Amino acid sequence: MNNLGTIFKRELASYFLTPLAYIFIVIFLLLNGIFTFYLGQFFQRGQADLQPFFEFHPYLYLILIPPIAMRLWAEEHKSGSIELLMTLPISLAEAVLGKFLAAWCFTAVALAGTFPIWLTVSYLGDPDHGIIIAGYLGSLLMAGAYLAIGSAMSAVTQNQVIAFVISVLVCFLFIVSGFPIVLDFFSGWAPAFVVNAIASLSFLTHFDAIIQGVIDLKDIIYFASLIGFWLFANAVLVEIKKS
């Protein structure tokens, strides 16, 4: 546990040692504000809620989360520090989990920075705070899934740009699997259980339910399972690259 904490603190501190972390947070907050109040037509809707805020998160994360994850292992391979890391008295699981938790915590800090948007909505109306809390929980879980995928893709290559592109592609597939056009394509010839299985793989299928205030155990299990699977894949890929 001490080793996990050491990795976590080292990785988390590394984010804030460069101006890129602060630039990321500013861009993240700025885009959230633009998407919520302008593209989401918050004032035109005349409703005091954060639906426009959360509805853009799957697409916002598609561009902003992979850059956080792409450096986790690609940079270790490129600089050769992966060999040093693996010689330390820590397990591979601790290294993978420590790096992931640090990236997830950094993302949570950025997400917490959107609190003024919540305050603004509360000032302008009387929103359902339970639904907003559920939305934040769902957004954080989905961000964890994006990061787990990105971390695994970062272990594939030492080139951060390639890791970014592959992460975006894989995450994009997890989004569009819930699009009507995709489901309509399969429903024309595939059995219903296949169509339902494809839909169940989509971030949107589970995230949309949560931001409506419906916290179903199956949605929590979905994101937890996705995170667990890709972190396991991350460890396997690191082990393969190491040997």
Stockholm file with secondary structure:
# STOCKHOLM 1.0

chainA/1-243         MNNLGTIFKRELASYFLTPLAYIFIVIFLLLNGIFTFYLGQFFQRGQADLQPFFEFHPYLYLILIPPIAMRLWAEEHKSGSIELLMTLPISLAEAVLGKFLAAWCFTAVALAGTFPIWLTVSYLGDPDHGIIIAGYLGSLLMAGAYLAIGSAMSAVTQNQVIAFVISVLVCFLFIVSGFPIVLDFFSGWAPAFVVNAIASLSFLTHFDAIIQGVIDLKDIIYFASLIGFWLFANAVLVEIKKS
#=GR chainA/1-243 SS CHHHHHHHHHHHHHHHTSHHHHHHHHHHHHHHHHIIIIITCHHHHTCCSCHHHHHTHHHHHHHHHHHHHTHHHHHHHHHTHHHHHHHSSCCHHHHHHHHHHHHHHHHHHHHHTTHHHHHHHHHHSCCCHHHHHHHHHHHHHHHHHHHHHHHHHHTTCSCHHHHHHHHHHHHHHHHHTTSHHHHHHHHTTSCHHHHHHHHHTCHHHHHHHHHTTCCCHHHHHHHHHHHHHHHHHHHHHHHHHHC
#=GC SS_cons         CHHHHHHHHHHHHHHHTSHHHHHHHHHHHHHHHHIIIIITCHHHHTCCSCHHHHHTHHHHHHHHHHHHHTHHHHHHHHHTHHHHHHHSSCCHHHHHHHHHHHHHHHHHHHHHTTHHHHHHHHHHSCCCHHHHHHHHHHHHHHHHHHHHHHHHHHTTCSCHHHHHHHHHHHHHHHHHTTSHHHHHHHHTTSCHHHHHHHHHTCHHHHHHHHHTTCCCHHHHHHHHHHHHHHHHHHHHHHHHHHC
//
